[in-house]
C-alpha cells in the first residue's frame, strides 16, 4: 500500500510519513522544509509552511500526470476550389476589424495572445482546459485563408471560438511542469490519416457542425493542434504558485482537502479549502488528478472569523470559529462544490470547540479543555447532525481517514493515537491505542525533549497519555508542555542548526544517557492546561525524582515488566486522509498487547506492585467515572410509505444509531434518509419517543409501523417495509430491543400491564406507572409505550396477580408463562414453546338477479365486485387472495361457509334487496341480489411463552380483577366454550395459572360474553342479547347458585360486557357503550342502562373502575382503520361515568384488557387531567362520531 500514508508534523516543523506496510516514520527528504499543517488525500498531501505558503507533495507513481493542451487552427479558402494556399497570421490583427482591441486580463491557467485581441467576453476557464482553434474562411480569390471577417473568430481559438489561443500563448502553470514535446496536428480529429486531409474539418460557417468531408459550400475549415505537459515534482514538496494576474490571498493558517468521494460525481475532483490569518475561508478551484495544483483561490464568505476547517472525503465541511462555535457548509454537491450557505452549530460544551475533524459520515471535535466529542446523526442527508457525545480521551487535535478511521495527538505526551475498533457499525470504536512506530534512523531515537532541549513544568499524564511505571533509579525524560494544537512558527524559525545536531549537543551538555527511557510509574501533581499557548519556560533545576512524571506512548502487557520504547518526537499535527486502513488490519505499529486494549481515559494508573494511597483511589475513581462511550450504527435499505401525496413506496436508507457505555441510559435514534425532487432530506425519531412498533401487511410486503406521540396525534405512523421476511424480522428485533433498552425495560411484562391484540393477531403490552389513573401524573394515551410479546391470539385477559389467558383464532385457550415465578426473562429459552393458530380467510361471491337468466355474476356498473370482501370495497377472488401474511400457510381448500351470520340456504346463499343491506338466509320476491361466503383455513406456527390449555375451545374468558394489596389462593377464571357453555376454571393461581379442571355452569341457552368483577360479580350475555347476572358467587362457592335475567337497553342487543369493582359497562351491536346505574352491595343487579357513547367496539373495565375502550374511528380521521385505544377521563367515585375520551394509538387494534392495573392512584393534585386538544365528550354523547 504505497499510497496509504499517515502524515504528521512534529512541534519543530519536520514532516514525517508512515506507511501502512512499514514500521517506522520516514522524514521528508526536504530537510529545510518546515510546515505547520498538513492535509492529505489518496495520492497527494498539502501543507502550510511557516512562511504561510502552500506546499504540495504528489506521491510517486508509474503513471505520470500528463495534461493535454489543444488549440484549433481556423482558415478560409482562397482561389479556385482545390487550391489550398494557407497563410498563418497568428499575431496580425485583421485590417477589416474595427472593434477596439485590448489585452485581456490573464489569470493562472487562462493563456491568451500577448498581442492585441478583440474585446469580447471571455468565459471562465480553469487550468488545463485549453482548447484553441485556428479558424479559416474561404475567399473567392485566395481560397482558404486566416484573414477572416470582422465578425469571425480569431485564427487560433479554443473549440468554441470564444477564446483566442495562439500557440505561443500557452505557458506552464509553474516550475513543477515541463513540456513533453512540440505542437503537432491531431491526425485523428477528422477520422482520417493526416497525409490525406491534413487534419482539416470543414463547415459552411462559424459556428456550425464540422465534418471530415469538404463540400462545394464549405467556406471555413479548422484543425486541432496538441501538446502535452507533465508534472515533474512528484515525490517532493513543491510550492504551489500564486495565482497569475490576481493579488495573492492573505497568509494561510489552516488547510484541508476532501470531496474526492463526493456523491454522484463521475470524476474525482478534490476540494481544497484554506483559512487565512484574518479568519477568511478560501476555496481552490480546478484541483483534480491531472491538475493537482489547481487553478485559483476563490474567497468564500463566512459570517464570522474562522480558526480551523475540516473537509471530508464526501460532501461534509465543518469549520471552527474563534469564539468556539462551529459552522457547517450546506449545499455541497457535484454541481456546487463550494456549497451554498453556512449553518451555525453549538459547541459540545461551554468551553467551546477548538478543533473539528470530518470523515465520510462522522464528525469529531475537540473542545478547549481537550475533551473529545462525537457528533451524532451526521450523514450525507443531514450534515448538521443532532447532538454531541463525549468520548474518552484528551487530545490536542484529531484527524479522520477516508473510511472514518480516527487518529489523534495526545494532549501532554504528544503521542499519535489510533482509535481502535472503528468499523462501519461501531463508528466511535472502543479505545485509543498509541502508534508504536520508530523513526527511520538506525539508532534509537529520542524525543528532543528527552535531552532537555526544552524543559518546563512537567504535568500529569492526560487522557491522551498512557500508563507509566515509576523507578527512582532511572532518570526521567523532560516532556515539553505544549498545549496548543499548533506550534509557534518562531520556535523553528530562530533555530540556526538542524534539530538532530542541537539534540546531540544538549545531550552532551546535560550528560544524559543516550539510551531509551525505561517505562516506570509516575505520580501526578499537574495543573490545568491552557489551550492557546506553548509553555517553553526553562526549569532552573531538575525536580525531585518522586515528582517527575512520565508519559510514554506505549501499552505494557505486564505492568511489572520493564518496557523499552523507541520514541518519536512530540507531534503537533497529523492527517489520516491518505491512510485508508481497516481497524482489523494486521499492522505492526498498531498491534495491541496480550493484556487487552487500554484506553487513555484510565489514567493515572496503578503500578504492578499495587500502588496504594490517594493515587490508587483516584485511579479507581476515574476508571469508574470514565467508562468509554461508543456509538454503533446499523444501516439498511427499506421501503418507506411517503408522507406527501401521492403516497407511494420510496426506497430509503434506514439507520439506527445506538449509544452504549458511559454509565448513561440509552438514547438511540432512528434515521430515514430519502430524496425528494432531487433534494436530499431525512426524518428521525428518538427511540425513547417511539411508542409502538406494530407489524402490518401492505401490498405483500413485510411492513412495520413506527409510532411516536406526534405521529399518533397525526394518525400517520412511519411505515417501513422489506421484501425479505428475514430482514423484517431482524429490523423488528433490533428496533424492539432498542426501544426497551432506551426505556430501561427488561424481562417480562409487569403484573400491572395492559394487554392488547391487533387485528393481525400480534400481542402488545404496556407497562404502566403506578399512577396511570392519577390526574396529577396522568400519561396521555398517545405517549403510552407498547411492546410486543411473542405469540398470535384473538384476545387476551389478565389480572394483577400475573395470571394471563388468551384465546387463539382457532378458539384454543393459552396461558402466559413468561411472568411466572422462577421463569427467565421474556423470550428466554425456558419459556419458549411451539404456538400454533388457525384462522379462516373469507371472501364473498356476489350475484344479481336478471329477468332472463336469473341470478348471474353480471352486475350493474354501480355494483360491488362480484368477488369481494365483506364490505364489497376490494376485489377478492380465489386466485388473488393470499394468507394474512407470508408467515401463514394454507391448510385447506376454498369451501362454502354455511355458518354465515344471518343464516343461509342449502347452497350457502344469503339474499337481500340490494347491496349493501341486511342479508337473510331465504329468498323473497323483493330480493334482487345474493351472496355466499367462502372460507379457507391457514395456519401459523410461532414460538412464545404460552402454554396450551386443552381440550375445550373457548370464545371468551374473564379473570377476577384483584387489588394490588390483596392476596388470593384461588383465582376465579370464567369462560364460554365454542358451543356457548359457561365454564369455571378450578385450581388457578399465580403459581399454576393454567389451573386443573373445568367446572360446567348450567344455562338454558348458549352464551357469547362473560365478565367477573369485584366481589365476584359475574355478568354474561346470551347469544340472543339477553343479559344475566350470576348470584351467590364467592370464593367458597365459585360457581354460584342461579342466573338472574337483566333487561337489555331499549331496542338494543348487547354483545359484550365488562365488570369492574363497582361498575358495569356493555357494548351493543350498534357500537354503543352503556353504563349500568344503581349498583349497590344490596342490589348488585342495578336499575337502568344509561347511554355513554357511540363509536365503541369493545370495552374493558379495570379493578379500579377505570374504563378503556377500542373505538371504531377517531374524529376527523375517517380514512384510518378501525380500532383505536381510548381512555375514559374524569372517572371518580362521585363521577363513575367519566367526562371525556383520550384517544391513543390506533388503526387496527381489536382487543384491550386493563384488568391487571390495580394500583391505587394518588389523587391529591387538583389539576385537570383533560388533554390540550378538544376531545371532551360529556356523558350521553358520542365518543367522536
NUZALO-82142 format. One record per residue (C-alpha): residue in three letters; x, y, z. Coordinates in steps of 0.2 Angstrom, whole numbers, plus 5000, padded with zeros to 4 digits. Example, Ala and Ser with C-alpha at 12.3 -4.5 7.8 and 13.67 -1.06 7.14 Angstrom:
// NUZALO-82142
ALA506249785039SER506849955036
***
This chain:
// NUZALO-82142
UNK500050005000UNK501250134995UNK499950274994UNK499250235011UNK500250365021UNK500050445038UNK500750615038UNK501250705053UNK502250865058UNK503150875075UNK503251035085UNK504851085076UNK504051085059UNK504850925052UNK503750825041UNK503550635043UNK502650505034UNK502150325040UNK501750195028UNK500450055032UNK501649925027UNK503249995035UNK503650005054UNK504450175055UNK504250355052UNK505050425037UNK505650605037UNK505450715022UNK506950725010UNK506750915011UNK507750945027UNK507451135027UNK505651115025UNK504651175040UNK502751155040UNK501351195052UNK499951105045UNK499650965033UNK498150885024UNK498150735013UNK497150645000UNK497350474992UNK498950514981UNK499450694987UNK499750795003UNK499650985005UNK500451085019UNK500651265025UNK502451325029UNK503051435042UNK503051575029UNK501151535026UNK501451475009UNK500551315002UNK501551164998UNK501151014988UNK501850834988UNK501150714975UNK501650534978UNK502750444965UNK501950334953UNK502250234937UNK500850334929UNK501450504926UNK500250664927UNK500150724909UNK498950864903UNK498450894885UNK498451064878UNK497551094862UNK497151234850UNK496251254834UNK496851324818UNK495551414808UNK495651464789UNK494551524774UNK494951464756UNK495751574743UNK495651554724UNK494851414714UNK494251264723UNK495551144725UNK496851274728UNK497551274746UNK498751414749UNK498751454768UNK499451604777UNK499651594796UNK499451764803UNK499451714821UNK499851884828UNK499252004814UNK497652094818UNK496352094804UNK496452254794UNK494552254792UNK494252244811UNK493552404818UNK493252354835UNK494352424849UNK495652294855UNK496452274871UNK497452134880UNK496352034891UNK496652004910UNK497651844912UNK497451734926UNK498351574930UNK497851444918UNK497051564906UNK498351584892UNK497951724879UNK498851804865UNK500151934870UNK499652044855UNK498052144853UNK496452044853UNK494652094851UNK493752154867UNK492552004869UNK491851924885UNK492951784890UNK492151634898UNK492951574915UNK494251444911UNK495251334923UNK497051274921UNK497251134910UNK495651164900UNK496351244885UNK495551214868UNK496251334854UNK495651334836UNK496551404821UNK495051464811UNK495051504792UNK493751564780UNK493651534761UNK493951684749UNK493451684731UNK495151754726UNK496351674738UNK495451514744UNK495651464762UNK496551604772UNK496651654790UNK496151834785UNK494351824792UNK492851934793UNK492652064806UNK491351954815UNK492351794814UNK493351714827UNK495251734829UNK496451624818UNK496951524833UNK495551494846UNK494851364858UNK493551244851UNK492051364854UNK492951504846UNK492651624861UNK494451624867UNK496051674857UNK497351544859UNK498951564848UNK500251434851UNK501551544860UNK500251604872UNK500251434881UNK501351444897UNK501751314910UNK500751344926UNK502351334937UNK504051274938UNK503351104943UNK502851064925UNK503851034909UNK503351014891UNK503550844883UNK503650894865UNK503251024852UNK501551064845UNK500850934832UNK499250914822UNK497950794828UNK497950664815UNK496350584821UNK495250734823UNK494350704807UNK494450514806UNK495750504793UNK497650504791UNK498450674791UNK499350634775UNK497650634766UNK496750784774UNK498050874784UNK496950854799UNK495650984792UNK493750994796UNK492551084785UNK490951184788UNK489851314780UNK490251454793UNK490751494811UNK489951414821UNK489251264813UNK489451074813UNK491151024806UNK491350864795UNK492850774788UNK492250794770UNK492450954760UNK490951014751UNK490551144737UNK489951264751UNK491251234764UNK491851414767UNK492851384783UNK493951244790UNK494951214806UNK496151084813UNK496751044830UNK498451054837UNK499050964853UNK500450974865UNK500750884882UNK501450944898UNK501950834913UNK502050864931UNK503850834936UNK503850874955UNK503250704961UNK503950634977UNK504450804984UNK503750954992UNK503451094979UNK502751264982UNK501051304975UNK501251454964UNK500251614967UNK498851654955UNK499351744940UNK498551914937UNK497751914954UNK498351984971UNK498951844982UNK497751794996UNK498151835014UNK499351715023UNK498551545027UNK498551465044UNK497551315040UNK497151195026UNK496051045022UNK495650945007UNK494150825003UNK492750794991UNK493650664981UNK492250534985UNK490850664983UNK489150584979UNK488650554961UNK490250644955UNK490950554940UNK492650624942UNK493750634957UNK493950824960UNK494750874976UNK494051024986UNK495451114994UNK495051245007UNK496151355017UNK495951485031UNK496951645032UNK497551745046UNK496051865046UNK494851715048UNK494351715030UNK493951555020UNK494651515003UNK494251384990UNK495551314977UNK494751284960UNK495251154947UNK496151034959UNK496050864951UNK497150714947UNK497850784931UNK498050954939UNK498550934957UNK499051124959UNK497351184955UNK496951354947UNK496451494958UNK495951544975UNK494251604977UNK493551684993UNK492051605002UNK491151725013UNK490951675031UNK489851755045UNK491251765057UNK493151735058UNK493651555056UNK495151475065UNK495151305058UNK494251205045UNK494051025040UNK493350935024UNK492850755022UNK493050635008UNK491250665004UNK490250825005UNK490450875023UNK491351035028UNK491451105046UNK492351255052UNK492851315070UNK492651505074UNK493751595085UNK492351605098UNK492251415099UNK490651405089UNK490551295074UNK490051315056UNK489351185044UNK489351215025UNK487751155017UNK487351134998UNK488951054993UNK488750934978UNK489550894962UNK488751044953UNK489151164968UNK490751104976UNK490951264986UNK489251244994UNK487851364996UNK487751435014UNK488351415032UNK487451355047UNK487951385065UNK488151245077UNK488351255096UNK489951185103UNK489951025113UNK490251115129UNK490351285137UNK492251285134UNK491951305116UNK492751205101UNK494551225096UNK494651085083UNK493550985071UNK493850835060UNK492650775047UNK492550605039UNK491350525027UNK489850515039UNK490650565055UNK491150725064UNK492350735079UNK492850885089UNK494050945102UNK493551075115UNK494751205123UNK494851085138UNK495550955126UNK494050845128UNK493550735113UNK491750735106UNK490750645093UNK489350715083UNK487850615082UNK486650595066UNK487950655053UNK487650595036UNK487550655018UNK485750695021UNK486050785037UNK487750875038UNK487250965054UNK486950815065UNK485850815080UNK486950815096UNK488650785104UNK489350635114UNK490850645125UNK492150515121UNK493550465132UNK495250545130UNK496150715129UNK496850765113UNK497650915105UNK496950885088UNK496050745078UNK496050685060UNK494850565052UNK495350455037UNK494450415021UNK493550265029UNK493150365045UNK494650295055UNK495150415068UNK496950475073UNK497450595087UNK498850685096UNK498850675115UNK498750825125UNK500350825135UNK501350675129UNK501150725111UNK500950545105UNK500050495090UNK498550385094UNK497350275084UNK495550245088UNK495450055089UNK493849965084UNK493150095072UNK492049995059UNK490550035048UNK489449985063UNK490550045078UNK490850215072UNK491650285088UNK492750125091UNK493250055108UNK494850135114UNK496450245110UNK498050145106UNK499750235103UNK500550225086UNK502150125091UNK503250165076UNK505150215076UNK506050345067UNK506950295051UNK508650325058UNK509750175063UNK509950225081UNK508750235095UNK507850395093UNK507350505107UNK506250655108UNK507150815108UNK506350855125UNK507250695132UNK508950785131UNK508250945139UNK508251055123UNK506651125131UNK506151105148UNK504651165159UNK503451115171UNK503050935170UNK501150895171UNK500250735175UNK499850615161UNK498250665152UNK496950565144UNK497950575129UNK499350485138UNK499650305143UNK500150205158UNK501850235166UNK502950155179UNK504050235192UNK505850195196UNK506850325206UNK508450255200UNK508150295182UNK508150475176UNK506550535168UNK506450625151UNK505850805151UNK504250825141UNK503951005134UNK502251075140UNK501451115123UNK499651135125UNK499151225109UNK498551125094UNK499851215083UNK501651265087UNK502451435086UNK503251475070UNK504651565079UNK505051405088UNK505851345072UNK506251505063UNK507551555075UNK508551395075UNK510251405067UNK510651225067UNK509751065062UNK508750985076UNK509750825077UNK511350925080UNK510551035094UNK509850875102UNK511550795102UNK512450955109UNK511150965123UNK511350785127UNK513250805129UNK513050965140UNK511750885152UNK512650715152UNK511050625150UNK511250445145UNK510950405126UNK509850255129UNK507950235128UNK507050285143UNK506350155154UNK504450145157UNK504150175176UNK502550235185UNK502550415190UNK501550515202UNK500450665197UNK500450845203UNK499950935186UNK499051085184UNK497651145172UNK498251155154UNK497951315145UNK497451295127UNK498151445117UNK500051455121UNK501651355122UNK502451355138UNK504351345135UNK504951405152UNK506651335156UNK506751235173UNK508151305184UNK508551135191UNK507950955189UNK506450925200UNK506450785213UNK506350615206UNK504750575216UNK503850715207UNK504550685189UNK503150615178UNK503250505163UNK502050505148UNK502750365137UNK501750315122UNK501650135124UNK500450005132UNK501349875143UNK500649695143UNK501349675161UNK501449825172UNK502849745182UNK503949725167UNK505249855161UNK504749905144UNK505950005132UNK505150105118UNK505950205105UNK505050365105UNK504650495091UNK504650675093UNK503250775101UNK501950785087UNK501050945083UNK499850895069UNK499350735060UNK498250695045UNK497550525040UNK496650575024UNK497850475014UNK497950325025UNK496550205021UNK496650065033UNK495449945042UNK495349935060UNK495649745059UNK497149765048UNK498749675054UNK499849825055UNK501449815066UNK501449985073UNK499549965079UNK499749795087UNK499049785105UNK499749695119UNK499049525126UNK498349615141UNK497049695130UNK496649865125UNK496950005137UNK496150175135UNK497050335139UNK495550385150UNK496150265163UNK497550375169UNK498450395181UNK498750205183UNK499250095197UNK500950015197UNK501149825195UNK501549815214UNK499849885218UNK500050065222UNK499050125237UNK498650295244UNK497750435236UNK498450405218UNK497650225218UNK496050285225UNK496050425211UNK496450305198UNK495050185203UNK493850335204UNK494250395187UNK494050215180UNK492350205186UNK491850385180UNK492650375163UNK491950225155UNK492050235137UNK490550285127UNK490350215110UNK489150245095UNK488650105084UNK487550115068UNK486549985059UNK486050035041UNK484949955028UNK483949995013UNK482049985016UNK480450055008UNK479550195016UNK477750255013UNK478050435009UNK477150575019UNK476750685004UNK475350654991UNK475350554981UNK475850424994UNK476950294987UNK478350174992UNK480050254991UNK481750174993UNK482650245008UNK484150215019UNK483750175037UNK485050205050UNK484950155069UNK486250245079UNK486550175096UNK487450245111UNK488250125124UNK489350145139UNK489750295149UNK488550245163UNK487150335155UNK485450275148UNK485250235130UNK484750365118UNK484650285101UNK484050375086UNK483250305070UNK483650405054UNK482750385037UNK483650475023UNK482750505007UNK482750604991UNK481350714985UNK481450814970UNK483250784969UNK483550864986UNK484250755000UNK483150755016UNK482950655031UNK481750625046UNK482250545063UNK481450485078UNK482250455095UNK481950285101UNK481450355118UNK480050445109UNK479450285099UNK477850225107UNK477550065097UNK478249955084UNK476749875076UNK476949735062UNK475749775047UNK475449705030UNK475549815015UNK475549754997UNK476349585000UNK477749675009UNK478349645027UNK477949815034UNK478249895051UNK477350045058UNK478350155069UNK477350265081UNK477850415091UNK476750535101UNK476750665087UNK476350535074UNK474950465084UNK474150635085UNK474350655067UNK473650475064UNK475050445052UNK476450325058UNK478150295050UNK477850145038UNK479350045033UNK479449885023UNK480649755017UNK480449625004UNK481349485014UNK480549415030UNK482249395037UNK482649575035UNK481049625043UNK481249505057UNK483049575060UNK482449755060UNK480949725071UNK482049635084UNK483349775083UNK482149915085UNK481149825099UNK482749795109UNK483249975106UNK481650045112UNK481649935128UNK483349975132UNK483150165129UNK481650155142UNK482650035154UNK481349895151UNK481949725154UNK481149555157UNK479349505155UNK477849625157UNK477349685174UNK475849615183UNK475049785181UNK475249785162UNK473949825150UNK473749695136UNK473049725119UNK472949625102UNK473049705085UNK471949645070UNK473449555064UNK473449445080UNK475049525087UNK475049545106UNK475549715113UNK475849765132UNK476049925141UNK476949935157UNK476050075167UNK476750185181UNK475850165197UNK474950325194UNK474250285177UNK472550345183UNK473150495194UNK472650665187UNK474250745193UNK475450625184UNK474250575170UNK475150495155UNK474150535139UNK473750385128UNK474750445114UNK476350435124UNK476050255131UNK477450135125UNK476849975119UNK478049825116UNK477649665108UNK477549495116UNK477949335105UNK476349245100UNK474749265090UNK473049275098UNK471249345096UNK471049415113UNK472049425130UNK471349445148UNK472449475163UNK472349525182UNK473549595194UNK474249435201UNK475149395185UNK473849275178UNK473649305159UNK472449205147UNK472249215129UNK471149135115UNK471849105098UNK470849125081UNK470548935082UNK469748965099UNK471148865108UNK471548935126UNK473348985130UNK474049045147UNK475549155148UNK477149085157UNK478349225155UNK477849315171UNK477849155182UNK478949145197UNK480649065193UNK480549095175UNK481849185165UNK481649345156UNK480349365142UNK480949275126UNK482149165136UNK482348985130UNK481548915146UNK479848985142UNK479848965123UNK478548845117UNK477848805100UNK476248905097UNK475048875083UNK473548965077UNK472248935063UNK471149065056UNK469849075042UNK470149195027UNK468449245020UNK467849315003UNK466149344996UNK465349284980UNK464049414974UNK462749394961UNK461249504954UNK459549434948UNK459249454929UNK457449434922UNK458049324908UNK459449224915UNK459149234934UNK460549264946UNK462149294937UNK463849364940UNK463549514928UNK463149654940UNK462749844937UNK464049964934UNK463750034951UNK463849864960UNK465249794970UNK466449674964UNK465749504960UNK467049434971UNK467449544985UNK467749575004UNK466349585016UNK466149775013UNK466249754994UNK467649884993UNK469049774987UNK469049634974UNK469549474981UNK469549314970UNK470049144975UNK471649164964UNK472249334971UNK471849314989UNK473349275000UNK473549225018UNK473649375031UNK475449375030UNK476949275022UNK477049185039UNK475449105036UNK475248945025UNK473648875018UNK473048715026UNK471348685016UNK470548725000UNK469148854997UNK467448795004UNK465748875006UNK465348935024UNK463648885029UNK463848965046UNK463749145040UNK462949255052UNK461149285047UNK460949105040UNK461049035023UNK460048925011UNK460648745007UNK461848814994UNK462548945006UNK461749094998UNK461149245008UNK459849365000UNK459449555000UNK458549684990UNK460249774986UNK462049804990UNK462349845005UNK460849795016UNK460449665028UNK460549485021UNK459549345026UNK459549155023UNK457949145012UNK457349224996UNK455849344994UNK455049424979UNK456049584983UNK457749504984UNK458749554968UNK460549514975UNK461349374984UNK462949324991UNK463849174999UNK465449165009UNK466949065005UNK468249015018UNK469948945018UNK471048895033UNK472848955035UNK474048915049UNK475449005058UNK476748925069UNK477749035081UNK478749015097UNK478249105113UNK478049105131UNK476249025130UNK475648855136UNK474148775128UNK472548735139UNK471648595130UNK470448525126UNK468948645126UNK468948785114UNK468348955120UNK467649115113UNK467849225129UNK468749215145UNK468749335160UNK469849335176UNK469449415193UNK470249585194UNK471149595211UNK471849745220UNK473749765221UNK473749735240UNK472649585240UNK473149405240UNK472149265234UNK472549075234UNK471249035220UNK471049155206UNK469249135198UNK469349115179UNK467649105169UNK467549065151UNK466249025137UNK466548875126UNK466448875107UNK464648795110UNK464148935121UNK464348845138UNK464848935153UNK466348865162UNK467348905178UNK469148855179UNK469748775196UNK471448775203UNK472048935195UNK473449035205UNK474949135202UNK476048985203UNK474848875192UNK474049005180UNK473348855169UNK472348785183UNK471748605185UNK470048575178UNK468448655171UNK466848665181UNK465248675170UNK463948805175UNK462248765169UNK461248885157UNK459648875147UNK460448955132UNK462148975124UNK463149125129UNK464349235120UNK465149355133UNK465549355151UNK466449455164UNK466849445183UNK467249595193UNK467549655211UNK466549555224UNK466449405212UNK465149495202UNK464849385186UNK463849465172UNK463549375155UNK462649405138UNK461749265129UNK461849245110UNK460149325108UNK460749485118UNK459949445134UNK460949505150UNK461149395165UNK461849415182UNK462549265192UNK462049265210UNK462949195226UNK464649185218UNK466049185231UNK467749105234UNK466948965244UNK465548945230UNK466548985214UNK465148935203UNK463749025211UNK461948975213UNK460749045199UNK460649165185UNK459649325186UNK458949405170UNK459349585167UNK458349695155UNK459349755140UNK459349935134UNK457849985124UNK457849915106UNK459649865108UNK460549695108UNK462149695119UNK463649595113UNK465049625126UNK465049665144UNK466449715157UNK466349725176UNK467449825187UNK467449855206UNK465849945207UNK465349975189UNK464649885174UNK464849935156UNK464249845140UNK464349875121UNK462849835109UNK462849785091UNK462749965085UNK464350005094UNK463550105108UNK464350105126UNK463050085140UNK463350105159UNK462350015172UNK461650135185UNK461050095203UNK462349955208UNK462449935226UNK463049795238UNK461249755242UNK460649765225UNK462049715213UNK460949695198UNK460749885196UNK459249985190UNK459450055172UNK460550065157UNK461250245153UNK462050285136UNK463850345137UNK464450355120UNK464450285102UNK465950235091UNK466450095103UNK467049925098UNK467549845114UNK467649905132UNK468749845147UNK468449905165UNK469849885177UNK469849845196UNK469850025200UNK468350055189UNK469450135175UNK468650125158UNK469650095142UNK468950055125UNK469350015107UNK468550155097UNK467950125079UNK468650285072UNK469550445078UNK468550615075UNK469250705060UNK470150545053UNK468950445043UNK470250355032UNK471050275047UNK470750095050UNK469550045063UNK470250005081UNK470950145092UNK471450135110UNK470450265121UNK470450305139UNK468950375149UNK469550535158UNK468750605174UNK468150445182UNK467950475201UNK466950395215UNK465650535213UNK465850535194UNK465850355189UNK465450385171UNK466850505167UNK466950665157UNK467950635141UNK468950525130UNK470850525127UNK471250445110UNK472950355109UNK473750235097UNK472550165084UNK472250095067UNK471949905068UNK471849865087UNK470449745091UNK470649695110UNK471149785126UNK471249725144UNK471649845158UNK471049725172UNK472849705179UNK473149885183UNK472549895201UNK473750015209UNK472850145218UNK473250315211UNK473750475220UNK472350595218UNK472850735229UNK473350855215UNK471950965209UNK472550995191UNK471450945177UNK471850785168UNK471050845152UNK472150845136UNK472551005127UNK471650955111UNK469750975111UNK469150795113UNK467950815128UNK466350725126UNK465050745140UNK464150595147UNK462750535135UNK463650605119UNK464650515106UNK466550475108UNK466850565092UNK465650515079
***
